[in-house]
Amino acid sequence: MAPALFWTLLIIVALYAMVRGNGEQKLAATACVLAAILTVALVSPLSERYGRVEVGVALVDMALLAVFVGIALRSQRFWPLWIAGLHLTASLSHLMKASRLDLLPQAYAAAEKFWSYPILLIIAVAVWRFRKRIGESLESDLSTV
């Protein structure tokens, strides 16, 4: 997908999480932003990109996976399990490339990038549901007064 679409979605979701989300959602969104910036900084030059294992990108992906798993282990909600699982799938693309060096760079890049879109959408839905949940509980508390 187009980089402009990804960055636009990332910025919108991150801002939404920062303004309206809880601590878990803010952490997940911040981690996504940092990972995206580090990925741009560490990815190979365009002429060599995804032709071999992207070690820097793989390290960023492992760190992001650790953050997502940490959130999932502490959370009472289900959405962190989804983002951790989806990012695990993306992270395994590096092992796929390492085991199959003849894998086309386009396939490697697509496998590595694809799940970032659903992850961002899940974070946005988690923020929306959080706002809805606390809004409803606040309304029910006020109605008993």
C-alpha positions, -999 to +999 in steps of 0.1 A: +000+000+000+010+036-005+034+050+022+012+082+024-018+061+033+002+043+060+016+074+076-017+092+075-035+063+092-006+060+117-008+097+126-046+097+129-047+066+151-018+077+172-034+111+178-067+095+186-051+071+211-031+100+227-062+122+231-089+096+239-072+063+248-062+047+280-026+039+290-025+006+271-037+022+239-013+051+243+016+028+248+006+006+217+002+037+195+035+053+207+053+020+201+038+019+165+050+054+158+085+047+172+088+014+153+077+031+120+103+058+124+131+034+133+121+011+104+125+040+080+159+048+095+172+012+095+158-003+063+183-009+035+188+015+006+160+013-020+182-006-045+189-034-019+156-032+001+142-066+011+167-084-011+182-100+020+170-102+056+165-067+069+183-072+102+176-037+116+139-039+107+138-074+123+152-060+155+126-032+155+099-058+149+111-080+178+111-050+201+076-040+190+064-076+195+078-075+230+059-044+238+026-058+223+031-091+242+038-071+274+006-052+270-013-084+263+000-101+294-011-072+317-043-063+300-078-073+309-089-068+273-088-090+243-075-064+216-038-066+227-038-104+220-049-096+184-022-070+178+005-092+193-007-122+172-008-101+140+026-086+147+040-121+154+028-130+119+046-100+104+077-107+124+079-142+111+084-128+076+121-123+086+125-159+094+108-168+062+133-147+042+162-162+062+151-197+054+143-189+017+169-164+004+153-168-031+120-153-018+111-123-039+118-090-022+082-079-030+068-109-012+090-104+018+081-067+020+044-074+016+045-101+044+064-077+067+042-047+061+007-060+056-004-066+092+004-030+102-029-018+088-052-041+108-031-035+139-037+003+136-074-003+130-076-026+160-060+001+182-085+027+169-114+004+176-100-003+211-099+034+218-135+039+205-148+010+226-129+023+256-146+057+252-180+041+248-175+018+278-164+046+302-191+069+288-218+043+295-205+036+330-204+074+337-240+078+324-252+049+346-234+063+376-250+097+371-285+082+366-285+066+400-278+100+417 
